[in-house]
Amino acid sequence: MRLDKFLKVSRIIKRRTVANDACDAEHVSVNGKRAKASYDVKEGDVIEITFGQRTLKVKVLNVKEFTPKSEASSLYEVLE
C-alpha cells in the first residue's frame, strides 16, 4: 500500500492529500530515510512524521485497504 494511503487509512493524517503534501515536503521518513508518497509500506516499517516541533514515530503492525475508525489504531504501534 502507498505511504500516503496508509497514513490516511490508519488515521495518522486526516486526508490523503495532506499526507501526500507532507511526503513532498520531506516531513515523513521510513526506516530512517526520507520517503515519497508512493513508497510501498510493509509490516515492520518504522514511520517518522514531523509536525512542526513535534515528531511522531510509529511501527507498522498491519496493512489493510480499509479499517473502521474504531480499529484504525491497531494498524500501528506508537514508539517513544
C-alpha positions in Angstrom: 0.0 0.0 0.0 1.2 3.5 -0.8 2.6 5.5 2.2 0.1 8.4 1.7 -2.8 6.0 1.7 -1.6 4.1 4.8 -1.3 7.4 6.7 -5.0 8.1 5.8 -6.4 4.6 6.4 -4.6 4.4 9.8 -5.9 8.0 10.5 -2.5 9.2 11.5 -3.1 12.1 9.0 -6.7 13.0 8.3 -6.6 13.4 4.5 -4.6 11.7 1.7 -3.8 15.0 0.0 -2.3 16.3 3.3 -0.3 13.1 3.7 0.9 13.5 0.1 1.9 17.1 0.8 3.8 16.0 4.0 5.8 13.5 2.0 6.6 16.0 -0.7 7.8 18.5 1.9 10.1 15.7 3.4 8.3 15.6 6.8 7.9 11.8 6.5 10.7 9.2 6.7 10.5 5.4 6.7 13.3 3.3 8.4 15.4 6.5 8.7 15.2 7.6 5.1 13.1 10.3 3.5 10.1 8.6 1.7 7.9 9.7 -1.2 4.2 9.2 -1.1 4.5 6.3 -3.5 6.7 4.3 -1.0 5.3 0.7 -0.6 4.5 0.3 3.2 5.2 -3.1 4.7 4.7 -4.6 8.1 7.6 -3.8 10.4 8.4 -0.4 8.8 9.1 2.4 11.2 7.5 5.7 10.0 8.6 9.0 11.5 6.5 12.1 10.9 7.4 15.7 11.8 4.6 18.0 12.8 6.4 21.4 13.4 8.3 20.8 16.6 6.6 17.5 17.4 7.7 14.1 16.0 5.6 11.0 15.8 7.3 7.6 15.4 5.2 4.6 14.7 5.8 0.9 13.8 3.5 -0.6 11.2 1.8 -3.7 12.6 -0.7 -4.4 9.8 -1.6 -3.1 6.4 -5.3 -3.1 5.3 -7.1 -1.4 2.5 -10.0 -0.3 4.7 -10.3 -0.1 8.5 -13.2 1.1 10.6 -12.4 4.2 12.7 -12.5 2.2 16.0 -9.8 -0.2 14.7 -7.5 2.3 13.0 -5.0 2.4 15.9 -4.5 -1.4 15.7 -2.6 -0.9 12.4 0.4 0.8 14.1 2.2 1.0 17.5 3.5 4.3 18.7 7.2 4.3 19.6 8.9 6.6 22.2 
